[in-house]
Amino acid sequence: MGRQVQLAHMKIGRRKLDWSKLEPPKHHTELTVLDVLRTDPGRERDEMIMRWARAVWQSWEDRHAWGKDMTEKVLYEEGK
């Protein structure tokens, strides 16, 4: 999977696109990366990372369609 992501990033980098402005969410998650860093390493921090990631993903929920559309545009519309 890591190699596929790397190849996708390379493909994106080769394209000259006008990216639409992506406004950040109005409501931010209560968890921050500082909460992760303040948690002791190990299982507890791993769990905090996942909680933080889910919270961030949810806070951007109304932008998920934008991400899907841009991904399809960049990766699947060849030769444009």
C-alpha positions as CSV (number, residue, x, y, z in Angstrom):
1,M,0.0,0.0,0.0
2,G,2.8,2.4,0.8
3,R,4.2,2.1,-2.7
4,Q,0.8,2.9,-4.2
5,V,0.5,6.0,-2.2
6,Q,4.0,7.1,-3.2
7,L,3.1,6.6,-6.9
8,A,-0.1,8.5,-6.5
9,H,1.8,11.4,-4.9
10,M,4.3,11.4,-7.8
11,K,1.5,11.4,-10.3
12,I,-0.2,14.4,-8.5
13,G,3.1,16.2,-8.5
14,R,3.5,15.9,-12.3
15,R,0.1,17.5,-12.9
16,K,-0.4,21.3,-13.1
17,L,-3.8,21.9,-11.5
18,D,-5.7,24.8,-10.2
19,W,-6.7,23.6,-6.8
20,S,-9.9,25.1,-5.5
21,K,-9.6,26.8,-2.1
22,L,-10.4,24.3,0.7
23,E,-11.8,26.2,3.7
24,P,-11.0,24.5,7.0
25,P,-14.0,23.3,9.1
26,K,-15.7,25.9,11.3
27,H,-15.8,23.5,14.2
28,H,-12.5,22.0,15.2
29,T,-12.0,18.9,17.2
30,E,-11.3,19.2,20.9
31,L,-8.4,16.7,20.5
32,T,-5.2,18.1,19.1
33,V,-1.8,16.7,18.2
34,L,-0.6,18.1,21.6
35,D,-2.9,15.6,23.3
36,V,-1.2,12.9,21.4
37,L,2.3,14.2,22.3
38,R,1.4,14.5,25.9
39,T,0.4,10.9,26.1
40,D,3.0,8.4,27.2
41,P,4.4,6.3,24.4
42,G,3.1,2.8,23.8
43,R,-0.4,1.5,23.7
44,E,-2.0,4.5,25.3
45,R,-0.5,6.9,22.8
46,D,-1.4,4.6,19.9
47,E,-5.0,4.7,21.1
48,M,-4.8,8.5,21.4
49,I,-3.5,8.8,17.8
50,M,-6.5,6.8,16.5
51,R,-8.9,8.9,18.6
52,W,-7.3,12.1,17.3
53,A,-7.3,10.8,13.7
54,R,-11.0,9.9,13.9
55,A,-11.9,13.3,15.4
56,V,-10.0,15.2,12.6
57,W,-11.6,13.0,9.9
58,Q,-15.1,13.7,11.4
59,S,-14.4,17.4,11.6
60,W,-13.7,17.5,7.9
61,E,-16.8,15.4,7.0
62,D,-18.4,18.1,4.9
63,R,-15.2,18.2,2.8
64,H,-15.0,14.4,2.1
65,A,-16.8,14.8,-1.3
66,W,-14.2,17.5,-2.3
67,G,-11.4,15.1,-1.5
68,K,-13.0,12.3,-3.5
69,D,-13.7,14.5,-6.5
70,M,-10.1,15.9,-6.5
71,T,-8.6,12.4,-6.2
72,E,-10.6,11.2,-9.1
73,K,-9.8,14.3,-11.2
74,V,-6.0,14.0,-10.5
75,L,-5.6,10.2,-10.6
76,Y,-8.1,9.1,-13.1
77,E,-8.5,11.8,-15.7
78,E,-5.5,11.0,-17.9
79,G,-4.0,13.3,-20.4
80,K,-5.6,16.5,-19.4
